[in-house]
Amino acid sequence: KFSAQADIAQGNLRAYIPGDAAFHLLAKATHGKIASDFKSITIAELSSAAGMNIDTLLNGGGEASMKIRVAEGNIQIVQANP
């Protein structure tokens, strides 16, 4: 079972993910924004003080998971196609 976790206190995070990857994606930008190239990803905007959030199964999910948290900064999820 594969899992990855990134916790960033200050700064931006850009994740390049293959378009056919299947996993559980959890992402939170406490004081920032989240953008995604994946049309299937729904980004929830929390109350203005709580930032933005993603909790989704990408391409049906699977056993793998990725957790991304940025306290002060933005997250960009980039669909990387070979």
N, C-alpha and C positions, 0 to 999 in steps of 0.2 A: 504494500500500500504506500503510495507516494503522497507526501504532503510538503508544503512550503509555507513559510511564514515570514512576513517582513513587517517590522515596526519602526516607523520613522518619526522622530520627535519634531524636527523642523526640516522642511525641504519637500521637493516634489518627487513622485515615484512614477516611473513609466514601465509597464509590464508588457512585453511582447509575447503573445500567446498564439500558437498555431490555430488556424481557423477550424480544424477538425478535433481539437483537444476536448476531452470530456472530463469534467471534474466539478466539484462544489466550490463556488467562488464566494468568499465573504470579504467585503471591502468596506472600510469606513474612513471618511475624511472628516475629522471632527470640526476643524476650522478651515475648510477648503471645499473644493469641488471635485466631482468625479466625471470623467468623460470616457466613452467607450465606442470603439469601432463596430462592436458586435451589436447587430440590430435586435438580437434576442435578449439582451441584457436590459432589465428594467432598473433604473436608478431612482431610489426613493430619496426625496428631499425631506429631511427631518425639520423640526422647528429651527428657526434661524440660528439659534445658539448651538444646535446639535449637529449641523453639517449635513453630509450626504452619506447614503448607505446602499450597498448591494448585498443581497443574499439570494443566490440563484444557482441552479444546476445548469451548467453550460453543456450544450449538446447531449442532454439527457443525464448528466452527472457521471457516476462511476464511483470507484473507490478512492480516487485521488481528491485532494482538497488543497485550496490555496487561500490563505488568510493574509489580508493586507490592511494595515492600519497606519494612517498618517495623522498626526495631531495638528500640526501647523503646516499646511501645504496642500497640493492637489495630486490626484491620482489620474493617470491616463492608461486605459486598457487598450492596447493596440493589437489588431488582428494581423498576425504575421503569416502571409502565405508564401510558400516556397517558390 
